[in-house]
Amino acid sequence: MAMFHPAAALRNPTWQSAFEQDMAALPGLIERARRANEAAARGEGLPPGAPHPGDADYNV
């Protein structure tokens, strides 16, 4: 997921809303990564057809 660097919002106030949306998405992304890492440690993978970050149909 592409995100704005925090300094971008400071230098360009029109990007403030996009920056806030990016930051709001982080907890969900971190939790999904944590669950995926735990599953991988158990030898489990994503089920077939599960969307992956970067896929067009991926939602947090």
C-alpha positions as CSV (number, residue, x, y, z in Angstrom):
1,M,0.0,0.0,0.0
2,A,1.5,3.3,-1.0
3,M,1.3,6.0,1.6
4,F,2.3,9.6,2.0
5,H,5.3,10.4,4.1
6,P,4.2,12.6,7.1
7,A,6.3,15.5,5.8
8,A,4.3,15.6,2.6
9,A,1.1,16.5,4.5
10,L,3.0,19.3,6.3
11,R,4.3,20.7,3.1
12,N,1.1,20.3,1.1
13,P,-2.0,20.8,3.2
14,T,-4.3,19.5,0.4
15,W,-2.8,16.1,1.1
16,Q,-3.8,16.2,4.8
17,S,-7.0,14.2,4.3
18,A,-5.2,11.5,2.3
19,F,-2.5,11.3,5.0
20,E,-5.1,10.9,7.7
21,Q,-6.8,8.1,5.8
22,D,-3.4,6.4,5.3
23,M,-2.8,6.5,9.1
24,A,-6.3,5.3,9.9
25,A,-5.6,2.2,7.7
26,L,-2.4,1.2,9.6
27,P,-3.9,-0.6,12.6
28,G,-5.9,-3.0,10.3
29,L,-2.9,-3.6,8.1
30,I,-0.6,-4.3,11.1
31,E,-3.2,-6.7,12.6
32,R,-3.6,-8.6,9.2
33,A,0.2,-8.9,9.0
34,R,0.4,-10.2,12.5
35,R,-2.2,-12.8,11.9
36,A,-0.5,-13.8,8.6
37,N,2.9,-14.1,10.3
38,E,1.3,-16.3,13.1
39,A,-0.3,-18.5,10.5
40,A,2.9,-18.8,8.5
41,A,4.8,-19.8,11.7
42,R,2.2,-22.6,12.1
43,G,2.8,-23.7,8.5
44,E,-0.5,-22.3,7.3
45,G,-0.9,-20.2,4.2
46,L,-3.7,-18.0,2.9
47,P,-6.7,-19.9,1.7
48,P,-7.0,-20.2,-2.1
49,G,-8.6,-17.1,-3.6
50,A,-7.9,-14.9,-0.5
51,P,-7.1,-11.4,-1.6
52,H,-3.5,-10.3,-1.0
53,P,-2.2,-6.7,-0.4
54,G,-1.7,-5.3,-3.8
55,D,-4.6,-7.1,-5.4
56,A,-7.3,-4.9,-6.8
57,D,-10.0,-6.5,-4.6
58,Y,-8.0,-6.3,-1.4
59,N,-9.7,-4.5,1.5
60,V,-8.3,-4.1,5.0
